[in-house]
């Protein structure tokens, strides 16, 4: 409709205290980011809607409403959306608009049970939608907000210890101090070379996010390398120990999500990769759990 009919009015949505709130940089595509105000679970969402008819024209409408919506958009599922939260309020009964008018709205203590997420095949978003009903075509404006969910740190912390080897060629032992990390944490570990008969050129540590969407048989798995960090350059010798210290705070990470609304999950892996002089790669992955700490 927008290609053929110019909107006869402007809709502005302002959230209370929006300028003073913390904002999150949300990636729209590879080049563009947008700053979105941050909200928490249980927090009230309120603000003001201002509607301005263009050119001073008298505008008939069949009602104005505002909604607060939480939805999951599945890109691989023909772009289908699944609303898990819908709240609504009527702002105005059918009538006319000729001059700018403002309407206040408030959704009190809204339960936002999932954290916002913008992935490869799926997006979970919260937004305020204003609809001015018209007989020919409704005029709709949306404003996104971002939601964080905080988790209590685990009581017990277990480390990761694993051996990796190729018979009579390579045998290494690696250890990470724990398997659960908050998003501003530091990964501390070590790599110990028990046997080295390969000409290792360098070694790197990667953080990989694996996104799973849908359910079998229509299930999609996508992996994305979030961080690639070189931890050794040159050939190691038997008995050598390589320390690991990787600060997570500077990277664009998300918590681990488990079966969100039965639509998607994300898992995070530490991938240790060794590359020899012939460009052959040897790797071992270990799953870690990421969480957002209060």
Number of C-alpha atoms within 10 A of each C-alpha: 9 8 5 6 8 8 15 14 18 14 20 14 19 15 19 15 10 13 10 8 13 11 16 16 14 16 13 10 8 6 6 9 12 13 14 18 20 17 20 18 16 12 14 15 18 17 17 15 18 14 21 19 18 15 10 13 13 13 16 15 19 14 17 22 18 24 20 22 19 20 17 24 19 21 15 15 15 8 11 11 15 13 13 14 16 11 12 16 14 14 17 15 11 13 11 13 17 16 14 14 12 13 16 15 18 18 15 11 12 16 12 20 17 18 20 22 19 15 17 17 19 24 16 23 20 25 15 22 17 25 18 22 17 15 8 8 12 16 18 16 15 18 16 16 20 21 22 20 17 15 12 10 14 10 5 7 11 11 11 15 16 13 14 15 15 13 8 10 11 17 17 19 16 20 17 20 15 17 17 21 20 22 20 16 16 15 18 14 18 15 20 19 19 17 20 20 13 16 16 23 17 18 21 16 21 17 23 20 23 17 21 22 24 19 11 7 6 9 13 15 14 13 15 13 13 13 16 13 12 13 17 17 12 12 14 21 16 14 12 14 16 14 15 19 12 15 13 17 12 10 12 10 20 21 23 19 19 13 13 15 12 10 17 23 18 21 19 25 19 19 18 21 17 18 18 16 13 9 11 10 12 15 13 16 16 15 16 17 17 21 22 19 15 10
